[in-house]
Amino acid sequence: MNPLSTSIEYLKGIGPHRAEILKKELKIRTYQDLLFLFPNRYIDKTVFHKITDLNQENSEVQLKGKIIDIKIISQKIGKRLIAKFQDDTGEIDLIWFRGHKWISKKTIINTKYVIFGRLNWFLSKPVINHPEITLESSFIKENQLNIHPVYPSTEKLIAKGISQKIIKNAVKNLFDKIGNNFSETLPEYLINKLNLISKSDAICQIHFPKKNKQIIDSIKRLKFEELFFLQLQLLRKNMNHKLKVKGFFFNNVGKLLNTFYKKHLPFSLTNDQKKAIKEIRNDMGTGKHMNRLLQGDVGSGKTIVAFFSILIALDNGYQACLMAPTEILAKQHYQSLSVFSNKMNLSISLLTGSSKNNERKIINDGIINGSISILIGTHALIEDKIIFKNLGLAIIDEQHRFGVAQRSKLWKKNLIPPHILIMTATPIPRTLAMTVYGDLDLSLIKELPPGRKEIKTYLKNDSKRLEVFKFISKEINLGRQIYIVYPLIEESRKLDYKDLMDGYESICRYFPLPDYRISILHGKMKSKVKDHEMNRFIKGETQIMVATTVIEVGVDIPNASVIVIESAEKFGLSQLHQLRGRVGRGNFQSHCILMCSYKTSKEAQTRLNAMVKSNNGFEIADVDLKLRGPGNLMGTQQSGLLKLKIADILKDQKLLINARKYANKILIDDPGLNKNINLNIKKAISIRNKEKNLWNYIS
C-alpha cells in the first residue's frame, strides 16, 4: 500500500476531529493531499525593517526593538491597548482591541522583542494592529529567522483552532514520517533541458524554503509538471482516438462540392475559411474518425464551412446532420442551408421539438430510406427513434449548450461513428482552447467576410434614454430595424432592473401605432406565437423587436442596424458579444447601445468597457477569462473553475505552451512511452490513472 494514501487522522497533531474539518474545508483526506497543499504565499522573516524606512508600499513587516510604554485606553465601545515600540531609528504604535489583560501581563517593558504584522496608516503615521510579538531570545532559539509558508485556510478552520502553525507542524511531521525521497516523474533529459530541479527538491523546498530562489525554482518545476501531464493526457487521448476509432473514408471530393464552388458560391471565401475546409477535407479523407472544433467569431462565416463539409459527406454517399441548441438557431441554419441546397437540388429537412407527428413520420421515413440527405434540428435529432440510413457527418453548433451525454448520443447513430465537427461562435483564448479542447483538432476563423463594417458600441445610462430613442427613430426613418433586449420576462422584487413587459409598454408609448410596429419575443411564448412574431420582423412588417436573450444566437436579419441591451451590467461578456453579433450583418453601419444603471460593480464596468473598446471576440474572451476563470474540465460538469493544484492557466500561459510543445514532441517520438528515457512518464501516468485524477475525466 502506498503510504501517501494513509488517512490524515493518523498524522501526529491531527487526529479524527481535525481530520474531519480539514476534509470538509480543504478536501484534505490523505498524506498525499497534505503534501500537495502548496503555500499560496510566503512571509520572509529573514528581513528586518527600520521604523523610519516604513512606507505605504510595505504590507507585512518585521521589526526588532523594545516596548517602552504600554497603556489601555477607554473608547465609546470597549477598550484598546497601545504599546509604544522603539528601534534605533524611531517609534511605532502597536494596537490591540482584544486580549488586553493577557498582553499587558505578559509584556515586559524595555526588553528586546521581534514584532511581525500588517502595516496600517492612521493620520499619516504607521501602526500595526494585533501583531505577532516574540521575545528576541525565543525567536533565535526557535530558529524563526527564515521564510515561512502561508497555507490556504478558511474562517471555519481558524474558528476551530486549526491555525497556520498547526498546518505547518502537520507538514513537518509528515516529512519526518515519510522522508523526502519522491519518485521522479519527468525524464532526466527534459529536466536538464529545461533547467528544472528534481521532484524531491521541489516538494521539500516549496514547504521549507531557505531562500527566495528555492521558492521560484520549486514553483516552476511543479507548475510545469502539472501542465505537462495534463497536456500529455489530452494529446494521448486525441492520438489514441485517431488510432483506435475508425471513421468513414471520404476520399472523394466530387461533383457536388466542385459544382457548388464553381457555380453557386455567393461570395469569395476568406483565407481562414479555405484553410478550415482544407483541414476538414484532410481529416475525413484519412479513414480515421474526425473530431474537430471550428471556432470563429460572430459573423465569421462558419455556416459556409459547415456546408462544404456536408457536401464532402454527400459526395461520398453519406448523410449529414446539424444539431443546434434552440429552435430559432435550428430554423436559421435550415433557412440558410436551404438556399444553398435548393441550388444543388439536395433534399434537406428540419426536425425540432415542435415538429408535428405527420412531419416526423415523413422525416423518419426519409432518413431511413436515404431520400433525405441533410437533417437540421435541435436535440430532437438524438431521440432513439431517429435512425439514419448512413450518417457520415454530425455537426454540433454552440456545443457548450449541450450536455456531454447528449452529444455522445450522436455517436451511437451508426456502428461506425460519424465524423464530428463542433462549431462555436464563442471565441476562446488559445491557451484555454488547448486545455478545454486539447483532445480536439482546432480550426480557427478570425477573418470577417469582406464588406462587413465594424459595429460601433456605446455605453449609456438612463439619463440618456430620450437621446437613444431619438437615435432609434432616425434609424427607423432610414428603413432600418431595431432590437431591444431585456434580461427578465416578469418583474422581480429582488432584482433592481427593468423587465421586458414593462419595457415593452414604455417603448409602445414612445413609438405608437400606426407609425411604428413592434414585435415581442421571449422564452415563455408558445412556438407558434414565437414563429409569428419572428416572421413579422424578418419580413420587415415590424421595425422593433423587443426580446429576451432568446435572440442571442441564430437570428440573422441583415436590415437590423441597432441593438439596445437593457441592464447590460447584468449580462456576461460572452453573452453581450453574442447579442451584439445580431447586428452588423448588412452593408451599412450598425450600432450596439449598452444601457446600464448608475451603480455598477467594478467587474461589470470592466466588462462594459471591454465591449466599447473592442469588437474582437478573442480579445473579449481574454477579458472574460480573466474575470471569470476557466471552466471545469471534469466529466459532464461544464462550469466552475478549473482547479489545478499549483498552475494557473491565465498566469502561466508561456509555461502551458511549452509543456504542450514538449509533450507533443515526446509522443511523436515515442507514442507508447516505451523507451527507457520515458519510463518515468509512463509510471507517473499509470499512478495518476489509478488515482482517477483530473485528466481521467476530460470529455
Secondary structure as UniProt FT lines:
FT   HELIX           3..5
FT   HELIX           8..10
FT   TURN            12..14
FT   HELIX           15..26
FT   HELIX           31..35
FT   STRAND          41..44
FT   TURN            45..46
FT   HELIX           51..53
FT   TURN            56..57
FT   STRAND          60..74
FT   STRAND          79..86
FT   STRAND          91..96
FT   HELIX           100..106
FT   TURN            109..110
FT   STRAND          112..122
FT   TURN            123..124
FT   STRAND          125..129
FT   STRAND          132..135
FT   HELIX           136..141
FT   TURN            142..143
FT   STRAND          147..150
FT   HELIX           155..159
FT   TURN            160..161
FT   HELIX           164..178
FT   HELIX           188..193
FT   TURN            194..195
FT   HELIX           199..207
FT   HELIX           212..244
FT   HELIX           255..259
FT   HELIX           260..264
FT   HELIX           271..284
FT   STRAND          291..296
FT   TURN            298..299
FT   HELIX           302..315
FT   TURN            316..317
FT   STRAND          319..323
FT   HELIX           327..343
FT   TURN            344..345
FT   STRAND          348..351
FT   TURN            353..354
FT   HELIX           357..369
FT   STRAND          374..377
FT   HELIX           379..382
FT   TURN            384..385
FT   STRAND          391..397
FT   HELIX           399..401
FT   HELIX           404..409
FT   HELIX           410..413
FT   STRAND          419..424
FT   HELIX           430..436
FT   TURN            437..439
FT   STRAND          441..445
FT   TURN            450..451
FT   STRAND          456..461
FT   HELIX           462..464
FT   HELIX           465..477
FT   TURN            478..479
FT   STRAND          481..485
FT   HELIX           500..510
FT   TURN            513..515
FT   STRAND          518..521
FT   TURN            523..524
FT   HELIX           527..538
FT   TURN            539..540
FT   STRAND          544..547
FT   HELIX           549..551
FT   TURN            558..559
FT   STRAND          560..565
FT   TURN            566..567
FT   HELIX           568..570
FT   HELIX           573..580
FT   TURN            581..582
FT   STRAND          591..596
FT   HELIX           602..613
FT   HELIX           617..628
FT   TURN            635..636
FT   TURN            649..652
FT   HELIX           653..669
FT   TURN            671..672
FT   HELIX           676..678
FT   HELIX           679..691
FT   HELIX           694..697
//
